[in-house]
Amino acid sequence: MTSAAAAVPQPGRTRAFLRLVMIEHSVFALPFAYIAALTAMFRLDGNVHWGRLLLVTIAMVGLRTFAMACNRIIDREIDARNPRTAGRELVTGAVSVRSAWTGAAVAVVIFLGAAAALNPLCLALAPIAVIPMVVYPYGKRFTNFPHAILGVAQAMGPVGAWLAVTGSWSWDAVILGLAVGIWIGGFDLIFACQDVQADRAHGVLSVPARFGIPAALYGARACHVVTVALLVWYALATDAGVFFWTGLAVVTGAFLYEHTIVKPGDLSRLNRAFFSVNGFIGIILFVAALLDLLVRGLTL
């Protein structure tokens, strides 16, 4: 280690692990889990059950943390060969593989514990939710459509949140879950466009690497059209009111904006589309759904 490197303060293990799993990106999935949970509570007895909502949050963050840790561990050699990802913590040594596995184990235990505390059905189905989280990082090694596996993994959030509240199946939650899965699969198509050269050079499979950036962006647009259609279906199925419909109109505008700032010949604003716009979409739809449920009689 050089003296210059030694002079740079090393972050604590916990902080480095949280940076590894990008804990702040929970914002993409949590809002839709909350929409499902609160809608289920509204239908159940019209009251917010804060304890269950807390357990849903713990379960979601725990599972997502496990998934991200597994992704980083499994992909660390691929990340080391890609200039964009060569600075990730497992590549640089800021987090050891052993520490990452320990963090993943703790996260999945937290997830299973929260599922057990919710109800027996959640615990019984919890292992099924874990499977796509582990399969996804391997997907880019055997299919050109790993984005679909990610979509399946993310679609489970709203379904699981509804089950957490009611302990029973809901097709309305499935509609919302499909909307979330296709939405996230679509913006993963956009995100993967920046790695086309590295992916092709190292045999990493994806839609942009196989079919090209224009095809991937057209695929993302199609995914987001389907997402809006499913959200309309969900609104109709749950008798949503004016606030939800207003939020959905804003979200539709955000999708249109996202697809105008990312073009095949210009990916310079890709991060704005991926992080800012998609984070906004989740938050605005959650706020709209919450206001709608409160107006309709949900009691805090």
N, C-alpha and C positions, 0 to 999 in steps of 0.2 A: 504494500500500500504506500502510495506516495505521501509526502508531507501535506500536499494540497488536499488530497482526498481525506487524509486523517483529520484535517481541520474542519471538514464539513460535518456538522452534527447529524448523527444518525437518528431517524425517528424511532419512537418506541415500537415494539412489536405489534401491539394492538393497532396503533395508528397506521402502520405500514400494511397490516392485513386488511383494515377497512378500506384503505386506498386501493389495495389489490382487487377487492371485490366491488369497488365503486358503489359503496353503500348508498350514496345519494341518489343513485339511479332507481331506487325503489319507487320513486315518484311515477315511473311509467306504469307500474302494475297495481300499486295500492289503491289509487282512486277508483278503479273499476271493481276491485274487491269490496270497497266501501259502498259503492252504488248497489251492488248485489246484496250485501249484508243489510243495509238500511232499508232497501225495498222489501226484503224478507221480513224484517222487524215490523215494518209498516203493515204488512199483510198479517203477521202473526198476532199482534195485539196493539199496534200503533205506538209502541214505546221503544226508545233506544235502550238497548241493553249494553251498557258500557263495558261490563266485564267480558262479554262475548266479543265485543268490538276490539278490545285490547288483545284478547287471545287470537283473533283473526290477524291482527297486525303482527303479533309475535310470530305466528305461523308463517305468514307471507314473507316477512323479512328473513326468518330463519331458513326457509326453503330457497329463497332467492340467493342468500349468502352462500349456502351449500352449493347451489348450481354454479355461481360465478367462481367459487374456489375450485371446483372440479374442472370447469372450463379452462381456467388459467393453468392448472396443474397439467392437464392432458395436452394442452396446446403450447406448452412452454418451448418446445423445440421449434415448432412452426413460428411462434412469436419471435424467437431469436433470429430467424432468417428474414424477417420482415422489418424494414427500417421504421415503419410506423409503430410497431409494437416492441421493438428491441429494448425500449426503456422500461418495460414492465417489471414489476418487483421480483418475480421469479427468475427473470432473465438476468437482471443486474445483481441478484443476490440479496436485495433488501429484505426479502422474505425467503426463508428456506422452504424446500419442498416439505420437510417434516412439519414445519409450523403451519404451512398451508393445509396439509392433511388434518392436522390437529384442529385448526379453525373450522374446516369443513365438517369434521366429526361433531364438534360442539354445536355447530349450526343445525345439523340434521337431528341431533338429540333434542334441541330446543323446539324444532318443528314438530317432531313426534310427540313431545311432551305437551305442546299446545293443542295438538290434534286430540290427544287422549283426554285433555281437560275439557274439550268442547263436547264431544259425544262419541259413543262407540262406533258409529258409522264413519265419522271423520278418521278415527284411528285405523279402522279396517281398510279404508281407501288410501290412507297416507302413503303406503309403499308404492302404489300405482303412480302417485304424483311425482315420486322421486325418480322413476325410471327415465322419462324423457330428459330430465335434467342431466343425467349421465350420458345418455345416448347422443344428445345434441353435439357436443364437441367432437365426437367420433364421426358424426354425419358427414362432415366435409372430407372425409377419407373414403367414403363409399357411395355418395350420392351428390348429384349436382344441385339438389334441392334441400340443403340443410336448414334453410330458412323455414321450411314447412315444419320441421321437427321443433324448431324454436316456437313456432306458432302454436303447435299442439301443447307444448309445455306451458305457454302463457295463457292459453284458453282455460286451463284448469283453475285459475285463480278465482274468477267470479263464481264458478260452479261450486268450488270448495267453500267459498264464503257463504253462499246460500245454504249449503248443507250444514255449515257450522251453526247457523241460526235455527234452522227448522228440523234438522236431522232427517230430511226427506228430499227426494229428487225434485227438480224443477226444470221444465223445458224452457221457461223464460230465462233462467240462469244460463242454460246452454246457448241460447241466442246471443246473450251478452258475451259469453265466453268465446264464441266463434268470432264475434266482432272484434274482440281484443286480440285473439290469436292471429286473425288475418291482418289486422292493423299492424301489429308488431312484426309479423312476417314480411309485410310490405315495406316497412321502413328499414328492416334488415337488408332487404334487396338494395335499397339506396345506400346504406352504410357499406355494404360489401363492394360497391363500385370503386372505392378508393384503393382497394387491394388487388385489383385485377392483374397488374404486372407481376407482383410478388406471388400471387396465387398460381398463375400460369407457370411461373419459373420453378415453383417447388411442388407442383402437382396437387395443390389444394383445390378442392372442388367447390363451385358455387355457380349460381345462375350467371352473374356477370362474367366470370372466368370462362364459362362454357359458351354462352350465347352472346356475350358482348354487353357493354354498358347501355346502349339504347334499348335493347330487349329487356334488361333488368328494370330500367326506369318505366317502361311501358307496363311491365308486370306489376310494379309498385303502384302505378296509377290504377290498374285494374283491381288490385287488392283493396285500395282505399275507396273505390267506388262501391265494392261489395261491403266494406266496413260500414259506410254510411247507410246502405240499404238495410243491413242487419240492425243498426241502431234505430232506424225508422221502425222496423219490425218490432224491436224490443219496446220502443215507446208505445206502439199500438197495443202490444200484448199486455203491458202493465198500466194501461190507461193514463199515460203521462200527461201532464198539464202544460201550460204555456211556458213555464220556466224551462222545462226540459227541452221543449221544441226550440226555444230561443237559443239555448246552449248548443243544441245540435246544429242549428243554422250557423252559429259562430264556428263550430268545429269544422263544418263543411268548408267555410271560407278559409280556415287555417290549412286544410288539406290542399285547397287550390293554390294558396300561397306557397306551400311547401314544394309543390310540383312546378312552380314557375321559377324558383330560385336555384333548382338543381337541373342542369342540362347535360347531355352527353359530352359536350365540349367544354363545359365549365362546372367543375365540382368544387370551386373555391368556397361556396357557401354551404357545403354539405353538412358541416358540423352544426350550423345554425338550424338547418332543416331537421337534423337528427335529434339534437339535444333541446334546443329552445322551442321549436314548434311542437314537437311531440310531447314535451313536458307540459306545454301550455294546453294541448288538447286534453290530456288526462285531467288536469286541474280544473279547467273551465267546465268540462262535462260533469265532474263530481260536484262542483259548486251549484251548477244548474239543477242537477238531480236532487241535491240536498234541499235547496230552496223549494223545489217542486213538492217534495215529500212533506216539508214543514207546512206549506200552504194547504196541502191536502189533509193535514191532521197529525203528522208524526210528532210525537211529544218527546222533547229532550229530557 
